[in-house]
């Protein structure tokens, strides 16, 4: 019974003159309504407040638009219905349509009504959801990045690479690789469409460091880590790559991968305000007399602040029985594919309500719907998973409907109704007044949360300013931080941007990187104290494993092999070591440890 427009479980008893008038063509309908159906004696309305009248100009605007269509000039009049002799407000009916659809022409309006009454299916198909979560690899042609790509592809995961050199990437990763060309130091090169469908990111971009005297043709010096004492920056500066580039990359992917706190869709949270154009959509559209409104209560919120208020009076007269508020179609569809559902913060009244989400701009179409119960007199958070939304059209489940697509949300609706779905009734329904304060609607990520952004950093980033440190025992980058353009300083600043972004993350800080095979025993540590070496292949495996581990979420750690730097590590190709369960290492990690803690203490404590 509940619906967005002319939606019936069993057709209600319309005011009979109106129902009869729909059977003719547009011009005859207008004449019948004008000559026969609206009588001078029916001048009053059952409703004291004009529907959706935001200011004093609204009546005049409607009158001007429809001055050639005589029934609307008397829109305050009431048509008496046969069922219970209750008044049906034709003016409020037209104002409903005006609010959501703008001023239609009379002829097109009648065509719309007749078409909807005769056609039980939505007029527009809904696109199916692309459920494949793409992993974006930035820095995919580097030593760690290309290995990450290979591991992801071997696992059958969809991969997209962000590279600066298209030809180099094709030759290295194959002609079929999904790639986009861009430079993280230039935001104009990172088009929004590059990140559509991207759900997770592994960032292996790094400033290029090489020996002043040059490397061998096969980059032997690079492959064995920094063993020389006169390195220099090749290409863009550390500030551009590690800090400015990080800021640009985070901004580019943030909407796609999501943030831990979710996205505010509507409401009032502290200093955050997001407003939507809500309008009442009640059973007036099917002949009923229920009436609701949406308003802002400036002091009715949980902590005395503002809150939205859905309130009204619901009646089953004229076969009605529902009230609702619905947003106008969003100017730009909301892409919430990074999230798992919507969370409503509200003060319950013990009744069961519905949330309806639409993916089509069409007026009368499938609404993806979920009922929820409230606790009387309590502020509560209600989470409504996208996976539980049911495709409902005219109060019936559409069994062959496309899956819900959270990347294309067009409008929202809150409803209080006598009806559930497919003929079932709302067990909490009572006629009369109700009100539901709703302070916010936001998206959420379900628990357990796993990392959405894995970054390959470097051990040593907090050591450059550490008092009392014996630099002779530190890697060249620590000793030569200033000479290398403050490389570690900007790497740390880039890490801080990740931690402050709100994106669930993992920051991996490898010690000196080598071309040795993976498989050696590892040491995970926190606090930025260790030195040593580790295989690039091992780091790549750690990054991929972190994507799926809640134990790695929001952790920063260093990693090295137990094998001394001076000893080569090899494996028997015929008997390689088993692949590690990296969760064993991730579980040892603690929150909030970055190595900056030492810098924040007094020198005496160090």
DODREN-837189 format. One line per 5 residues: number of its first residue (from 1); their letters; for each residue y, x, z of C-alpha. Coordinates in steps of 0.1 Angstrom, whole numbers. Layout:
<nodes>
NUM> a> Y,X,Z ~ ...
</nodes>
This chain:
<nodes>
1> xxxxx> 0,0,0 ~ 24,28,8 ~ 39,43,-23 ~ 68,58,-40 ~ 76,28,-62
6> xxxxx> 55,-1,-75 ~ 23,9,-58 ~ -2,-16,-45 ~ -36,-17,-29 ~ -35,-55,-36
11> xxxxx> -5,-67,-54 ~ 20,-80,-29 ~ 38,-113,-32 ~ 70,-104,-50 ~ 99,-128,-49
16> xxxxx> 85,-151,-75 ~ 116,-153,-97 ~ 117,-116,-101 ~ 80,-113,-109 ~ 83,-140,-135
21> xxxxx> 114,-123,-150 ~ 94,-91,-156 ~ 72,-109,-182 ~ 99,-111,-208 ~ 118,-85,-228
26> xxxxx> 147,-67,-214 ~ 174,-91,-227 ~ 155,-123,-216 ~ 149,-108,-182 ~ 186,-102,-177
31> xxxxx> 195,-138,-188 ~ 168,-154,-166 ~ 180,-135,-135 ~ 216,-144,-143 ~ 212,-181,-151
36> xxxxx> 184,-192,-129 ~ 174,-170,-101 ~ 204,-159,-80 ~ 219,-189,-64 ~ 254,-192,-48
41> xxxxx> 239,-202,-15 ~ 221,-169,-11 ~ 250,-147,-2 ~ 239,-131,30 ~ 215,-102,37
46> xxxxx> 191,-97,65 ~ 203,-61,68 ~ 235,-53,86 ~ 239,-18,72 ~ 242,-11,35
51> xxxxx> 213,10,22 ~ 221,46,15 ~ 258,39,16 ~ 272,74,23 ~ 308,65,18
56> xxxxx> 331,36,9 ~ 331,45,-28 ~ 294,39,-33 ~ 296,1,-38 ~ 323,5,-63
61> xxxxx> 304,31,-83 ~ 273,9,-85 ~ 294,-21,-95 ~ 311,-1,-123 ~ 278,12,-137
66> xxxxx> 261,-21,-139 ~ 291,-44,-146 ~ 275,-54,-179 ~ 243,-64,-162 ~ 252,-96,-143
71> xxxxx> 226,-96,-115 ~ 238,-64,-100 ~ 274,-76,-96 ~ 259,-99,-69 ~ 237,-72,-54
76> xxxxx> 245,-82,-18 ~ 228,-115,-23 ~ 193,-121,-11 ~ 164,-135,-31 ~ 142,-157,-10
81> xxxxx> 105,-148,-12 ~ 77,-173,-10 ~ 57,-154,17 ~ 72,-164,50 ~ 105,-173,34
86> xxxxx> 118,-139,42 ~ 149,-125,24 ~ 145,-97,-1 ~ 176,-77,-7 ~ 179,-71,-45
91> xxxxx> 210,-49,-39 ~ 192,-25,-16 ~ 164,-24,-42 ~ 187,-12,-69 ~ 205,12,-46
96> xxxxx> 171,28,-39 ~ 166,34,-75 ~ 202,46,-80 ~ 198,72,-52 ~ 167,88,-65
101> xxxxx> 170,83,-102 ~ 207,80,-109 ~ 222,50,-127 ~ 197,38,-154 ~ 205,15,-182
106> xxxxx> 192,-21,-176 ~ 170,-20,-207 ~ 154,13,-198 ~ 149,1,-162 ~ 130,-30,-173
111> xxxxx> 109,-9,-197 ~ 101,14,-167 ~ 91,-15,-144 ~ 69,-32,-170 ~ 52,1,-179
116> xxxxx> 45,9,-143 ~ 31,-25,-136 ~ 8,-23,-165 ~ -3,13,-163 ~ -22,23,-131
121> xxxxx> -22,61,-138 ~ 5,87,-135 ~ 26,92,-166 ~ 25,130,-164 ~ -5,153,-159
126> xxxxx> -2,178,-131 ~ -9,215,-139 ~ -39,230,-121 ~ -33,257,-96 ~ -38,293,-104
131> xxxxx> -58,303,-73 ~ -62,340,-83 ~ -42,361,-59 ~ -30,391,-79 ~ -27,425,-62
136> xxxxx> 3,444,-75 ~ 0,482,-75 ~ 32,501,-77 ~ 30,538,-85 ~ -3,531,-103
141> xxxxx> -3,563,-124 ~ -1,586,-93 ~ -30,603,-76 ~ -36,575,-50 ~ -23,546,-72
146> xxxxx> -47,550,-101 ~ -76,552,-76 ~ -65,520,-59 ~ -64,503,-93 ~ -100,514,-101
151> xxxxx> -113,503,-67 ~ -97,468,-71 ~ -110,464,-106 ~ -145,474,-95 ~ -143,448,-68
156> xxxxx> -134,422,-95 ~ -100,415,-80 ~ -71,406,-103 ~ -47,436,-106 ~ -12,441,-120
161> xxxxx> 4,475,-122 ~ 41,483,-120 ~ 48,514,-140 ~ 78,532,-156 ~ 58,547,-185
166> xxxxx> 38,521,-205 ~ 20,545,-228 ~ 10,568,-199 ~ -4,538,-180 ~ -24,525,-209
171> xxxxx> -39,559,-216 ~ -48,564,-180 ~ -59,529,-169 ~ -71,514,-202 ~ -56,492,-228
176> xxxxx> -66,459,-211 ~ -47,466,-178 ~ -22,439,-168 ~ 10,459,-165 ~ 47,454,-162
181> xxxxx> 73,481,-169 ~ 100,486,-143 ~ 117,511,-121 ~ 120,503,-84 ~ 152,523,-82
186> xxxxx> 168,498,-107 ~ 167,462,-96 ~ 177,450,-131 ~ 143,462,-144 ~ 123,440,-120
191> xxxxx> 123,406,-136 ~ 112,377,-113 ~ 84,367,-137 ~ 68,401,-131 ~ 57,390,-97
196> xxxxx> 45,354,-104 ~ 10,351,-90 ~ 13,383,-70 ~ 0,377,-34 ~ -4,413,-22
201> xxxxx> 11,447,-29 ~ -1,482,-25 ~ 28,506,-29 ~ 19,542,-38 ~ 53,551,-52
206> xxxxx> 65,585,-39 ~ 93,610,-47 ~ 79,638,-68 ~ 78,672,-52 ~ 67,703,-71
211> xxxxx> 69,741,-69 ~ 101,757,-81 ~ 81,782,-102 ~ 62,753,-118 ~ 26,742,-117
216> xxxxx> -4,750,-137 ~ -12,728,-167 ~ -39,710,-147 ~ -15,706,-117 ~ -38,726,-95
221> xxxxx> -11,732,-69 ~ -3,695,-68 ~ -40,686,-65 ~ -46,708,-35 ~ -16,696,-15
226> xxxxx> 16,716,-7 ~ 6,752,0 ~ 37,769,-14 ~ 70,776,4 ~ 95,769,-23
231> xxxxx> 91,733,-33 ~ 118,712,-50 ~ 124,675,-58 ~ 115,666,-94 ~ 134,636,-107
236> xxxxx> 150,609,-86 ~ 162,618,-50 ~ 143,608,-19 ~ 171,584,-10 ~ 168,566,-44
241> xxxxx> 130,564,-43 ~ 120,562,-7 ~ 149,541,7 ~ 169,523,-21 ~ 137,518,-41
246> xxxxx> 119,504,-12 ~ 147,480,-5 ~ 146,468,-41 ~ 108,465,-42 ~ 107,445,-10
251> xxxxx> 134,421,-22 ~ 115,417,-55 ~ 81,408,-40 ~ 92,390,-8 ~ 92,355,-21
256> xxxxx> 58,360,-38 ~ 39,376,-9 ~ 56,356,19 ~ 67,365,54 ~ 50,361,87
261> xxxxx> 74,335,101 ~ 72,313,70 ~ 100,298,48 ~ 124,272,62 ~ 123,242,38
266> xxxxx> 144,219,59 ~ 160,218,93 ~ 178,235,121 ~ 164,267,138 ~ 188,287,158
271> xxxxx> 215,298,134 ~ 194,289,104 ~ 202,256,86 ~ 185,242,55 ~ 196,207,44
276> xxxxx> 179,184,19 ~ 191,152,3 ~ 169,126,20 ~ 170,89,11 ~ 152,59,24
281> xxxxx> 123,46,3 ~ 109,14,19 ~ 88,-15,10 ~ 119,-31,-6 ~ 105,-16,-38
286> xxxxx> 76,-41,-36 ~ 94,-71,-21 ~ 92,-62,16 ~ 120,-62,41 ~ 113,-31,62
291> xxxxx> 143,-7,65 ~ 147,29,75 ~ 173,56,74 ~ 177,93,78 ~ 205,108,98
296> xxxxx> 214,140,117 ~ 215,137,155 ~ 239,165,165 ~ 225,168,201 ~ 190,153,198
301> xxxxx> 172,186,191 ~ 147,203,214 ~ 173,225,230 ~ 203,202,226 ~ 211,212,191
306> xxxxx> 209,191,159 ~ 178,175,145 ~ 170,152,116 ~ 161,116,126 ~ 138,93,107
311> xxxxx> 142,59,121 ~ 140,22,112 ~ 124,-11,116 ~ 91,-19,99 ~ 78,-54,90
316> xxxxx> 48,-68,73 ~ 68,-98,59 ~ 64,-104,22 ~ 32,-83,22 ~ 52,-52,31
321> xxxxx> 45,-28,59 ~ 59,7,53 ~ 91,27,56 ~ 97,63,44 ~ 123,89,36
326> xxxxx> 120,110,5 ~ 140,139,-8 ~ 156,139,-42 ~ 138,161,-66 ~ 146,197,-59
331> xxxxx> 169,213,-85 ~ 144,242,-86 ~ 108,237,-76 ~ 97,254,-44 ~ 71,281,-48
336> xxxxx> 51,282,-16 ~ 20,298,-30 ~ 23,326,-5 ~ 17,302,23 ~ -11,280,36
341> xxxxx> 6,248,45 ~ 37,231,60 ~ 46,230,97 ~ 67,202,111 ~ 85,206,144
346> xxxxx> 91,171,158 ~ 92,149,188 ~ 63,125,187 ~ 61,88,195 ~ 24,84,196
351> xxxxx> 22,70,160 ~ 5,83,129 ~ 27,93,100 ~ 22,108,66 ~ 36,137,47
356> xxxxx> 36,134,9 ~ 43,163,-14 ~ 48,159,-51 ~ 45,184,-79 ~ 60,162,-106
361> xxxxx> 96,152,-112 ~ 84,118,-124 ~ 93,89,-101 ~ 60,72,-98 ~ 33,99,-97
366> xxxxx> 5,114,-76 ~ 15,122,-41 ~ -5,148,-23 ~ -8,133,11 ~ -20,140,47
371> xxxxx> -17,118,78 ~ -9,133,111 ~ -8,120,147 ~ 20,126,172 ~ 21,128,210
376> xxxxx> 45,104,226 ~ 76,119,241 ~ 66,156,233 ~ 81,181,210 ~ 52,195,190
381> xxxxx> 44,216,160 ~ 22,199,134 ~ 5,221,108 ~ -6,204,76 ~ -28,227,55
386> xxxxx> -23,225,17 ~ -61,225,14 ~ -63,192,32 ~ -38,173,11 ~ -53,143,-7
391> xxxxx> -42,132,-42 ~ -30,96,-37 ~ -16,72,-63 ~ -7,37,-53 ~ -25,40,-20
396> xxxxx> -58,50,-36 ~ -75,84,-38 ~ -75,99,-73 ~ -109,116,-75 ~ -102,135,-107
401> xxxxx> -67,147,-99 ~ -59,184,-104 ~ -58,205,-73 ~ -26,208,-54 ~ -3,236,-67
406> xxxxx> 19,250,-39 ~ 39,270,-65 ~ 55,239,-79 ~ 68,216,-51 ~ 93,191,-64
411> xxxxx> 99,167,-35 ~ 88,158,1 ~ 84,124,18 ~ 77,112,53 ~ 62,78,58
416> xxxxx> 53,53,85 ~ 29,28,71 ~ 5,0,81 ~ -19,15,55 ~ -39,47,53
421> xxxxx> -58,51,20 ~ -83,31,0 ~ -79,-1,20 ~ -80,15,55 ~ -54,7,81
426> xxxxx> -33,29,103 ~ -47,25,138 ~ -14,32,155 ~ 7,8,134 ~ 29,-17,152
431> xxxxx> 58,-37,137 ~ 93,-31,150 ~ 116,-3,156 ~ 106,34,156 ~ 122,68,154
436> xxxxx> 109,103,147 ~ 131,133,153 ~ 122,161,129 ~ 140,194,136 ~ 124,215,109
441> xxxxx> 98,217,81 ~ 87,252,72 ~ 58,269,54 ~ 33,289,74 ~ 6,316,70
446> xxxxx> -26,306,88 ~ -44,329,113 ~ -58,354,111 ~ -30,370,91 ~ -39,400,69
451> xxxxx> -15,425,54 ~ 5,415,23 ~ 22,448,18 ~ 3,481,22 ~ 24,512,19
456> xxxxx> 13,548,14 ~ 37,570,34 ~ 34,604,49 ~ 25,620,82 ~ 54,639,98
461> xxxxx> 82,614,91 ~ 93,613,127 ~ 90,650,134 ~ 121,664,117 ~ 144,656,147
466> xxxxx> 118,659,174 ~ 130,684,201 ~ 108,712,212 ~ 85,710,181 ~ 69,743,169
471> xxxxx> 79,741,132 ~ 56,770,123 ~ 26,747,129 ~ 41,719,108 ~ 37,711,70
476> xxxxx> 63,725,46 ~ 79,690,42 ~ 87,690,80 ~ 101,725,79 ~ 121,719,47
481> xxxxx> 132,683,52 ~ 169,691,46 ~ 162,714,16 ~ 141,686,0 ~ 169,660,2
486> xxxxx> 159,647,36 ~ 126,635,21 ~ 109,626,54 ~ 141,610,68 ~ 143,586,39
491> xxxxx> 106,580,40 ~ 110,568,76 ~ 140,547,67 ~ 118,531,40 ~ 91,524,65
496> xxxxx> 117,507,88 ~ 126,484,59 ~ 90,472,56 ~ 87,466,93 ~ 120,447,94
501> xxxxx> 112,426,63 ~ 89,401,80 ~ 62,407,55 ~ 28,413,71 ~ 22,450,64
506> xxxxx> 2,482,69 ~ 17,516,67 ~ -8,544,60 ~ 5,580,67 ~ -20,604,52
511> xxxxx> -19,641,60 ~ -19,666,31 ~ -36,650,1 ~ -65,667,-18 ~ -87,660,-48
516> xxxxx> -118,662,-27 ~ -143,633,-27 ~ -142,606,-1 ~ -168,605,26 ~ -158,629,53
521> xxxxx> -155,616,89 ~ -120,605,97 ~ -95,606,125 ~ -70,578,128 ~ -41,585,151
526> xxxxx> -8,570,160 ~ 25,586,172 ~ 28,610,143 ~ 13,641,158 ~ -17,652,136
531> xxxxx> -19,677,108 ~ -47,683,83 ~ -59,671,50 ~ -75,640,35 ~ -89,629,1
536> xxxxx> -67,608,-22 ~ -99,587,-29 ~ -103,581,8 ~ -67,569,12 ~ -71,546,-18
541> xxxxx> -102,530,-1 ~ -83,527,32 ~ -55,508,14 ~ -78,483,-3 ~ -97,477,29
546> xxxxx> -65,471,48 ~ -56,442,26 ~ -84,421,41 ~ -84,433,77 ~ -64,414,104
551> xxxxx> -69,445,125 ~ -47,465,101 ~ -19,440,101 ~ 15,453,112 ~ 0,487,121
556> xxxxx> 14,522,114 ~ -10,551,116 ~ -18,586,105 ~ -52,596,90 ~ -69,629,83
561> xxxxx> -104,643,77 ~ -123,661,104 ~ -129,689,79 ~ -105,719,85 ~ -79,724,58
566> xxxxx> -94,758,49 ~ -129,744,44 ~ -138,726,11 ~ -155,693,14 ~ -182,683,-12
571> xxxxx> -208,656,-15 ~ -242,654,-32 ~ -237,631,-62 ~ -274,622,-59 ~ -270,612,-23
576> xxxxx> -234,602,-16 ~ -223,591,19 ~ -223,554,26 ~ -190,536,22 ~ -173,532,55
581> xxxxx> -165,501,75 ~ -128,508,80 ~ -125,480,105 ~ -142,504,130 ~ -110,525,127
586> xxxxx> -85,496,123 ~ -97,481,156 ~ -86,512,175 ~ -50,508,164 ~ -22,494,186
591> xxxxx> 9,474,178 ~ 44,490,178 ~ 35,527,177 ~ 54,546,150 ~ 62,580,165
596> xxxxx> 98,570,169 ~ 91,563,206 ~ 94,601,213 ~ 128,602,196 ~ 140,573,217
601> xxxxx> 132,590,249 ~ 154,614,267 ~ 150,651,257 ~ 137,658,292 ~ 109,634,287
606> x> 99,652,256
</nodes>
